[in-house]
């Protein structure tokens, strides 16, 4: 069986790669970009660093800096209208996963119209909108290389998974120097998100030789460096490894998809406003423990790629080491429980069934090596409070 791989046409990787934006635009044949970002990127000076590269060969730059951490259709509406009126020929998305996800939705909606609900999975968007240059400033989401975007339905609080080759950016700029200013909490949450991408891509029912190679390489970069970047954020070697690992994990899950962790994570984020990487971290140990019996060799290989076991280590022992490490990571990276995060227990338990149903509707749990019923998902959600 063959698998179709969708990747950015251009990838600029390495220290200070963001200084090549103009050259990439020339290669793309674009001259009038709209920058999609948030207030933090403006305050940190990253947007100005991009703007300063442009000369008279390019039309005056416009900036939309109103994206929010969990983008909704309402939050991107003004940008969609701006694109329709401004005759822009590309979008430059700079920031974490939210500005990049926002740009993907803006790209499609501004060209094809409609509501974001029209595009949610199982719809597959094949026709591309405006080309996107994605510049991530976190090592986590992998959105700069994936065919997915997540937009929240503000009326139902559902995190809508939208998929298709249209969402793959035309160019990705992978520059670890843009992550050096990340605070420890964001560093940890996005880092565990990337590790989750790699693990889920490797155990996914849609895994393939291409995704396997990327997922294993990602785990080798991510696992040994997560604690280092959390405690020593100025360590450039660790930051570079995390950025590369995040990108590789994005390539892996873009072709193999994510699974149960992500399916169950999105409703927690939507209903209780927990950052995506953090809700993944809350779930990763429990969901992995639930799933290992259905793919023991795969999970054992994850342990080996993460440096927890060797080729001589029996699979059963490797799995125990993996489960132990995922719990230890959460402890060392100060990942809170839902209760410690401040979520009301009664409200959480009341919504467990709704969250499980939304998870199934997203399609991601169907890729898991062990398929979970609504009742089993509810049990996993409740276990987070133990």
Secondary structure, 3 states (H helix, E strand, C coil): CCCCCCCCCEEEECCCHHHHHHHHHHHHCCCCEEEECCHHHHHCCHHHHHHCCCCCCCCCCEEECCCCCCCEHHHHHHHHHHHHHHCCCEEEEEECHHHHHHHHHHHHHHHHCCCHHHHECCCECCCCCCEEEEEECCCCCCHHHCCEEEEEECCCCEEEEEECHHHCCCEEEECHHHHCCCCHHHHHHHHHHHHHHHHHHHHCCCCCHHHHHHHHHHHHHHCCCHHHHHHCCCCHHHHHHHHHHHHHHHHHHHHHCCCHHHHHHHHHHHHHCCCHHHHHHHHHHHHHHHHHHHCHHHHHHHHHHCCCCCCCCCHHHHHHHHHHHHHHHHHHCCCCCHHHHCCCHHHHHHCHHHHHHHHHHHCHHHHCCCCCCHHHHHHHHHHCCC
